[in-house]
């Protein structure tokens, strides 16, 4: 990631020399920086890029969907056929997500993790390339 840091520094220097950064909002005020002290130095730039691109690791996406489904299930009354069908579909999806999370955490029977990581990598590359 040293290359990216050097490239970013060079671009910032060019912009400063051309006066492109003179009228930025918040000029002269301290920056609100994230605490990345627990992230290894060689990964910090990559983590910042992923965060700025709004990319979450698949495990985090699945965990958020689990929380959303749990909230949905808590709010369903099963009074109507539609709500019963919604509950059934949500429970199926929730079971699938929980199994996937357990597999990723090493408690499942293995197998699909490499494919999931490959799909995540391809999606990430598309997003960083501006295709999404």
C-alpha positions as CSV (number, residue, x, y, z in Angstrom):
1,X,0.0,0.0,0.0
2,X,3.0,2.3,0.1
3,X,2.6,2.9,-3.6
4,X,-1.0,4.2,-3.0
5,X,0.2,6.4,-0.2
6,X,3.0,7.9,-2.4
7,X,0.5,8.3,-5.3
8,X,-2.0,10.1,-3.1
9,X,0.8,12.4,-1.7
10,X,1.9,13.3,-5.2
11,X,-1.6,14.2,-6.3
12,X,-2.2,16.3,-3.2
13,X,1.1,18.2,-3.8
14,X,0.0,18.9,-7.4
15,X,-3.4,20.1,-6.3
16,X,-1.8,22.4,-3.6
17,X,0.6,23.8,-6.2
18,X,-2.3,24.6,-8.6
19,X,-4.4,26.1,-5.8
20,X,-7.2,23.6,-6.1
21,X,-7.4,23.1,-2.4
22,X,-7.5,26.8,-1.3
23,X,-11.3,27.2,-0.8
24,X,-12.3,23.9,0.8
25,X,-15.0,23.8,3.5
26,X,-13.5,23.3,6.9
27,X,-10.2,24.8,6.0
28,X,-8.1,25.5,9.0
29,X,-10.2,23.3,11.3
30,X,-8.9,20.0,12.8
31,X,-9.7,16.8,10.9
32,X,-12.1,14.3,12.5
33,X,-10.0,11.1,12.0
34,X,-11.1,7.6,12.6
35,X,-9.2,5.6,15.2
36,X,-7.4,3.0,13.2
37,X,-4.8,2.2,15.7
38,X,-5.9,-1.4,16.0
39,X,-5.5,-1.9,12.2
40,X,-2.1,-3.0,11.0
41,X,-0.3,-0.1,9.3
42,X,0.0,-2.0,5.9
43,X,-3.8,-2.5,5.8
44,X,-5.0,1.0,6.8
45,X,-5.1,2.5,3.3
46,X,-7.0,-0.5,2.0
47,X,-9.5,-0.3,4.9
48,X,-10.0,3.4,4.3
49,X,-10.7,2.8,0.6
50,X,-13.2,0.1,1.4
51,X,-14.9,2.2,4.0
52,X,-15.1,5.2,1.6
53,X,-16.5,3.0,-1.1
54,X,-19.2,1.8,1.3
55,X,-18.1,-1.8,0.8
56,X,-18.7,-4.1,3.7
57,X,-17.3,-7.6,4.0
58,X,-19.8,-10.3,3.2
59,X,-20.0,-11.4,6.8
60,X,-21.0,-7.9,8.0
61,X,-23.6,-7.6,5.2
62,X,-25.1,-10.9,6.3
63,X,-25.0,-9.9,10.0
64,X,-26.9,-6.7,9.2
65,X,-29.5,-8.7,7.2
66,X,-29.9,-11.1,10.2
67,X,-30.6,-8.2,12.5
68,X,-33.1,-6.7,10.0
69,X,-34.9,-10.0,9.6
70,X,-35.0,-10.5,13.4
71,X,-36.6,-7.1,13.8
72,X,-39.1,-7.9,11.0
73,X,-40.0,-11.2,12.7
74,X,-40.5,-9.5,16.0
75,X,-43.0,-7.1,14.4
76,X,-45.1,-9.7,12.6
77,X,-48.4,-10.8,14.3
78,X,-49.3,-13.7,12.0
79,X,-52.9,-12.4,11.8
80,X,-53.1,-12.8,8.0
81,X,-52.0,-15.3,5.4
82,X,-49.7,-12.6,4.0
83,X,-48.0,-12.2,7.4
84,X,-47.7,-15.9,7.9
85,X,-46.1,-16.2,4.4
86,X,-43.7,-13.3,5.2
87,X,-42.8,-15.0,8.5
88,X,-42.0,-18.3,6.7
89,X,-39.9,-16.6,4.0
90,X,-38.1,-14.5,6.6
91,X,-37.4,-17.6,8.8
92,X,-36.0,-19.5,5.8
93,X,-33.7,-16.5,4.8
94,X,-32.7,-16.1,8.5
95,X,-31.7,-19.8,8.7
96,X,-29.7,-19.6,5.5
97,X,-27.9,-16.5,6.7
98,X,-27.1,-18.0,10.1
99,X,-25.7,-21.1,8.5
100,X,-23.6,-19.0,6.2
101,X,-22.2,-17.0,9.1
102,X,-21.4,-20.1,11.1
103,X,-19.6,-21.6,8.0
104,X,-17.5,-18.4,7.6
105,X,-16.6,-18.4,11.3
106,X,-15.3,-22.0,10.9
107,X,-18.1,-23.8,12.7
108,X,-19.8,-25.2,9.5
109,X,-18.7,-28.0,7.2
110,X,-16.6,-25.7,5.0
111,X,-16.6,-25.5,1.3
112,X,-18.3,-22.3,0.1
113,X,-16.1,-19.7,1.7
114,X,-13.6,-19.5,-1.2
115,X,-16.4,-18.8,-3.7
116,X,-18.0,-16.2,-1.4
117,X,-14.6,-14.4,-1.1
118,X,-14.1,-14.6,-4.8
119,X,-17.5,-13.0,-5.5
120,X,-16.8,-10.3,-2.9
121,X,-13.4,-9.6,-4.5
122,X,-15.0,-9.3,-8.0
123,X,-17.7,-7.0,-6.6
124,X,-15.1,-4.9,-4.9
125,X,-13.1,-4.5,-8.0
126,X,-16.2,-3.6,-10.1
127,X,-17.1,-0.9,-7.5
128,X,-13.6,0.5,-7.3
129,X,-13.5,0.6,-11.1
130,X,-16.7,2.6,-11.1
131,X,-18.9,0.0,-12.7
132,X,-21.5,-0.1,-9.9
